């Protein structure tokens, strides 16, 4: 899936209702005196109270955000869909971040390759330079020997 397709899908999902982060649907069961059992759904949220001197590391707490009714209620069904949308958006955003990271790594590697030639190419150039210097030294040695012969 391309970056553009992921962004388009995220935009499409955001057109519907999206659940807030750190929320889930909790279930509460109540048994009446006549023995009937009723189950209700509630939207719950996790939060961390601020640290105090008495409690420097507070534990996570949960709080009811919205009463959703039974599983047959429209409020419950809409919230289930909203949570599904939120979870899919989170997965797509993670996928998008990973793709962007791969693209940035690939482009930085390309830039590095443009700046720095391959090691084998550098070694080949060094060998050619050394061979040229060896030939130049041999020529200078011959010239020096000829000058010595003419002087003596």
ChimeraX attribute file (.defattr): number of C-alpha atoms within 10 A of each C-alpha:
attribute: neighborCount
match mode: 1-to-1
recipient: residues
	/A:1	9
	/A:2	10
	/A:3	15
	/A:4	10
	/A:5	11
	/A:6	16
	/A:7	15
	/A:8	12
	/A:9	14
	/A:10	19
	/A:11	12
	/A:12	12
	/A:13	17
	/A:14	14
	/A:15	9
	/A:16	13
	/A:17	14
	/A:18	19
	/A:19	19
	/A:20	11
	/A:21	12
	/A:22	10
	/A:23	18
	/A:24	18
	/A:25	18
	/A:26	14
	/A:27	15
	/A:28	11
	/A:29	10
	/A:30	11
	/A:31	10
	/A:32	9
	/A:33	7
	/A:34	6
	/A:35	8
	/A:36	8
	/A:37	10
	/A:38	11
	/A:39	12
	/A:40	16
	/A:41	19
	/A:42	21
	/A:43	20
	/A:44	18
	/A:45	18
	/A:46	15
	/A:47	13
	/A:48	11
	/A:49	12
	/A:50	10
	/A:51	11
	/A:52	9
	/A:53	6
	/A:54	7
	/A:55	10
	/A:56	9
	/A:57	12
	/A:58	12
	/A:59	12
	/A:60	9
	/A:61	10
	/A:62	13
	/A:63	12
	/A:64	14
	/A:65	14
	/A:66	15
	/A:67	15
	/A:68	21
	/A:69	18
	/A:70	17
	/A:71	14
	/A:72	9
	/A:73	12
	/A:74	12
	/A:75	16
	/A:76	21
	/A:77	15
	/A:78	16
	/A:79	20
	/A:80	18
	/A:81	15
	/A:82	19
	/A:83	20
	/A:84	15
	/A:85	21
	/A:86	22
	/A:87	15
	/A:88	15
	/A:89	21
	/A:90	14
	/A:91	13
	/A:92	18
	/A:93	16
	/A:94	12
	/A:95	16
	/A:96	19
	/A:97	13
	/A:98	12
	/A:99	15
	/A:100	13
	/A:101	12
	/A:102	12
	/A:103	12
	/A:104	12
	/A:105	12
	/A:106	12
	/A:107	12
	/A:108	12
	/A:109	12
	/A:110	12
	/A:111	11
	/A:112	11
	/A:113	11
	/A:114	10
	/A:115	9
	/A:116	10
	/A:117	10
	/A:118	10
	/A:119	9
	/A:120	9
	/A:121	10
	/A:122	12
	/A:123	11
	/A:124	11
	/A:125	12
	/A:126	12
	/A:127	12
	/A:128	12
	/A:129	12
	/A:130	12
	/A:131	12
	/A:132	12
	/A:133	12
	/A:134	12
	/A:135	12
	/A:136	12
	/A:137	12
	/A:138	12
	/A:139	12
	/A:140	12
	/A:141	12
	/A:142	12
	/A:143	11
	/A:144	11
	/A:145	12
	/A:146	11
	/A:147	11
	/A:148	10
	/A:149	8
	/A:150	7
	/A:151	7
	/A:152	5
